[in-house]
Every structure is written in structure tokens, then in C-alpha cells.
Amino acid sequence: MTSSSLFESLGVWTLTYLTHSTLLLGSVWLMSRAITLRSPALRERLWKLAAVGGVVTATLRFRRPSYHS
């Protein structure tokens, strides 16, 4: 893997992460505002899931064999 393809891959992963994390965090924010989540434990779990979910989904998307072909 050349350095230019490494930087390209890193850039693609970063843009994917930014997109996914924005959508996930925005969704949780909307749910917490529009739907009054009464359970603090559920709110906390959703925020944690959204925070980690961007990294997980971007990595899974990047690792799929169809991405590289």
C-alpha cells in the first residue's frame, strides 16, 4: 500500500465516520428532545451507543470487501 493510497483510505474513513457519527448523534439528540426519554439509563445508553457507533459503522463499512473493488 503506497502512502497516497493510505492517506486516501484514511480520508475516506474520516469522512464516513463524520457522516455516520453526525447522523447517529443527531438522531439521539432529536429523540431526547422530541420524545421525552424518561429513563436516565436509556438516555445514557443511547448517547454512548451513538458516540461509539460512528467509529464502528465507519470501520465496518470500510472493511467490507465490496468497498475495495
Contacts in CASP RR format, 6 or more apart in sequence:
PFRMAT RR
TARGET T0000
AUTHOR 0000-0000-0000
METHOD contacts of the structure
MODEL  1
MTSSSLFESLGVWTLTYLTHSTLLLGSVWLMSRAITLRSPALRERLWKLA
AVGGVVTATLRFRRPSYHS
1 9 0 8 1.000
9 62 0 8 1.000
12 62 0 8 1.000
13 58 0 8 1.000
13 59 0 8 1.000
13 62 0 8 1.000
16 57 0 8 1.000
16 58 0 8 1.000
16 61 0 8 1.000
16 62 0 8 1.000
17 54 0 8 1.000
17 55 0 8 1.000
17 58 0 8 1.000
20 53 0 8 1.000
20 54 0 8 1.000
20 57 0 8 1.000
20 58 0 8 1.000
20 61 0 8 1.000
21 50 0 8 1.000
21 51 0 8 1.000
21 53 0 8 1.000
21 54 0 8 1.000
21 55 0 8 1.000
21 58 0 8 1.000
24 49 0 8 1.000
24 50 0 8 1.000
24 53 0 8 1.000
24 54 0 8 1.000
24 57 0 8 1.000
25 50 0 8 1.000
25 51 0 8 1.000
26 50 0 8 1.000
27 50 0 8 1.000
28 46 0 8 1.000
28 47 0 8 1.000
28 49 0 8 1.000
28 50 0 8 1.000
31 37 0 8 1.000
31 46 0 8 1.000
32 43 0 8 1.000
32 46 0 8 1.000
37 43 0 8 1.000
37 46 0 8 1.000
61 67 0 8 1.000
END
